Amino acid sequence: MPIDKAPYDARGNLQHYPGPSYSAQLGSVPTDWRPNTPFTATLTFRGSQRGRSAAYFLWEDANGRTYPMFLADLGDLILSTTLDKGVITGEWIVGKRGKNYGLKHHKPAPPSKPRQRKTRSAGGPAEPAPTGSEEP
């Protein structure tokens, strides 16, 4: 189910588990609820963390803003696109699971073609099957 607003802190980092406010160097700062619109960004994988109720992966954009991603959404991302040494450019949107928020790849994956299995030969062309009429 799509969400209308997403929680960010004053620096533009997506909050994984927002409250009415968060603690910053200047004291308690209210969560910045922004419209949840798709955006394009190049993100770099920064690792994983554990929240109060969910583990998540952390991505960072070129401006140093961070975005959590649920484990299931990372699986979908890996199956639908190509990562180059932990870096990916795409269109993103925020999703919600329970009380937690995380980034999702916005564009659906193109239909995939069934994979064809490559067969390995043992070192050359296959020998024809014996018919029984050959001489030794």
Order of alpha helices (4+ residues) and beta strands (2+ residues): beta-beta-beta-beta-beta-beta-beta-alpha-beta-beta
